[in-house]
Amino acid sequence: VFNRNGAPGVKREWWCHTPSNTWFIAERDTERDLVLRTFLPRELR
Amino acid sequence: MRLPPVPGEWIDRSRPVQFTFEGRAAHGFAGDTISSALWAQGLRTLGRSFKYHRPRGLLSFANHDANVVVQQGDRPNIRADVTEPEPSGRLAAVNTFGGLQRDRASVLGRLSALLPVGFYYKAFYTRRLFPMWERMFRRLTGLGRVDFAAPRLRTPKRYAFCDVLVIGAGPSGLAAAAAAAEAGARVVVVDENARPGGSACYQRAGDDRQRQAAQELAERLEARPNAKLLAGTCAAGYYADFWVPLVDADKLTKMRARAVVIASGAFEQPAVFRNNDLPGVMLASAAQRLIYRYAVQPMRRAVVLTANADGYRAALDLLAAGVQIAAVVDLRPDFDEPLLATLRERGVDLLRGACVVEAMADRVSGALAGVQVGPVDAGGRAGTASLRRIECDGLVMSVGWAPAANLLYQAGATMRYEDALGQFVPDRLPEGVFACGRVNGVFGFERKVADGRRAGQAAAAHAGFGHAPSASIEREPLCPSHAWPIVPHRLGKNFVDFDEDLQLQDLENAAREGFDNIELLKRYSTLGMGPSQGKHSNMNGLRVLARLTGQSPQQVGTTTARAFFHPVPMAHLAGRGFVPERHTPLHAHHERLGAQWMPAGVWMRPEYYRIEGRSRQQCIEHEARRVRNAVGLIDVGTLGKLDVRGPQAAEFLERVYTGRYSRMKVGTTRYAVMCDEAGVLVDEGVVARLADDHFYFTTTTSGAAGVYRELSRLNAIWQLDCGLVNLTGAHCAVNLAGPRSRDVLGPLTDLDLAGTAFPYLAVRLGRVAGIGARLMRVGFVGEWGFEIHVAAEYGPALWEALMRAGQDAGIGPFGVEAQRLLRLEKGHLILGQDSDGLTTPLDVGLNWAVAMDKPFFVGQRSLKAIAAQPRRQQLVPFTLAPEHAGEAPKECNLVIEGGQIAGRVTSIYYSPHLQRHIGLAFVRPDLSEKGRSFSIRLSSGAVVAAQVSAAPFYDPKDERQKEAR
């Protein structure tokens, strides 16, 4: 349940914009501290 | 001595300022600093050093001069080199014993041999003696005195945005700002000094043209609508994505830019020789600032110690201020200096390849009286033979610069040591960050302006305005910094760090003791850890370590440059406690009824209603009794209230809650428990089915926002065909409970309230007092009761209608405490009070609410694993003996069995209906059997016996919620 890989690299993270309660996904390179892409969860399908 | 008016001076001679320093009258002008005013009066000893209490005067006079730090009333650590004296201000030097002139602690200077480098660490070894050393050092060293009774200051915070932020308003910064503004960018340029212009205003070489050019640049910039110049504002750090805190006297501004130009300049560095800290020995730029900003003659007869062109320029400035120059001492044996001829013409004596070996103090005043000058060999080593004494009352040093690169380091720039410049310069800059001017290794005025324009255009282009230039600026023709301006002396007192009184030998000893890495050396010796944070000691420390370890400065490297770059007042940093507080629509009604407020999550709820002349306990029991015997009304509008609609709404609830919902009949409600992925109980509430595709459900008060967010996330993953609406704030809810609740509600509604028509756990839509409402038969407090949900704006009308209708029945409000007592009598648990962050539904006897044979719910997999293991704890109801009197157990008192902790009390009340103490406790499973006794240790240490009982304590068969008449 809690097995998460924290090694630096490109991570897919779930973010919430609280004022509009909108969940979106950010692809973030934690090694270079860059946000590569953001998109809505329905695009995952 | 004050000079006749100097063009561009910062002082206003028409506005004199009177103040006192060390109890004696002092005066200056508006625009002066404390230091410049005192220096103009002829004072030379302005402060005492940190460790040895040596007399100190001006050193850098550049906003980081730790020699002169003063206290005014409850304000400690005022920097005298930049702070204006307040009219009638009473100032005193910090850290003296018996005053500045006769500091008794100055005897420590003679004992310095007994206080070796790393003394603190060495003193740690003997644990017995350490407290003594600590007490002594806490008394003898330090800075200002903190007044704990000082009033709390609050300063505002601002947010600001711009395209290009330029840090530093010297020639290159002003040129960069102008170029970026011309390209169309919104530009903000900040400078820590009170006025823009930077070095152009004081490094004049006796010529005013550069100052006029810089002033013109500043004026043209300020006239542009898209540029703003903020003087007296320090860029205190650099954070990710061009985020820079700007600190001025009154506030902190959080500036977000699209590109940043760092034109922060360079710090002039002192030479290291014996007694280089005597009052009268100062950096050349300090002397020039005294002359041109404050019109103060820095000395009468000066020796100039130099190794670059800036020293010659300073000599010309001194001559212009009427200072006699005894000699120019140049460390370099041969060089090509254009200004040399000018100085020669004016009859100045030049000593090449020579160095000041020692400064001599006047026996009476302790200030500088002369210097010993000796030759320097080709390797840069000073000889002590054939010394020549030169009388002087001032020594100005101009031997090199260190880039003010702190912000560049913080921004992630890599720096490279350039031998030809004797300086670190930016090697690779992060995208959108630009450097120009001295911090970029560019020194001449025209070249700085050109470098500034280049950086400004590049920054504007990065922010989307204009095009980046391709030209780059050639490096300096002459080296501005000497590689080894350091002279060892067998008697020491040749200071590398003036803040911390570190001598050359301290660094040598530290390196010899094995602390030969720059970060270790810093921590062991405290190099660069004083108030100026190494701004005039790190570079020399680095040079010393490089020579000791045979490395190049590049290999030694620099210590980490952390924010903040400059001390920031605590008031600027202290945030305001921002705790949002929500009120229900009935807040004013509770207030009128005498509510005693308590926080519940983000909400304020009535704990109980005060009655004149009754204790808290009596009020709570009175409210509880009214619910049991007549009828009570409680505001439950703080519960989370959610609507889920859609063809897959039931499927959604099946997944997020542990129970079964798809076969629920329309018009019924069900208790619901929510777990997280680890199987831990996270929320509970009631689910009501209003239609096949429409459910209305409640969450706990504190869980409302988090549950809504988490459920939104889950459905974003699952993409079920249903939508979630948060009605928490849109709905008001009350619980009308008590044996007479139907008598109150009946006349207000058309609904049939008979037990057969509106049974326990049913939900109905109807009107109450003409207001559209959702009504649920609930039993949390164990009486016949209705939870009535209406639109928030009708909440007050509903409350008033119910209170009016209930007058004859004896209705009254009840608060959270009475509700807690009533639910405990029914054995209901409260999440977060009777459970914690590890509690599963299985630990608290909620197995009946968990459908383990469903295909899926959140936490099911973990619960299956947990169910297979033995229980570690079990929540049990317990009672104390009815005759128990005196101290009662408190929540969180421990259950002790055989001397071991075997559980804890989670809830306990004295039940007025049962006439005894009742409670819930977590206990070991072997103690959980009904009838079993266990002991509870009270706060006083006494032990009381408790007995596992059966829940509910009150009305075990729920008779009171069934049709009895």
Interface residues (C-beta under 8 A of the other chain):
Chain A: V1 F2 W14 C16 T18 N21 W23 D33 P41 R42 R45
Chain B: A240 E677 A678 Y708 R709 S712 R713 A716 I717 Q719 N726 R861 S862
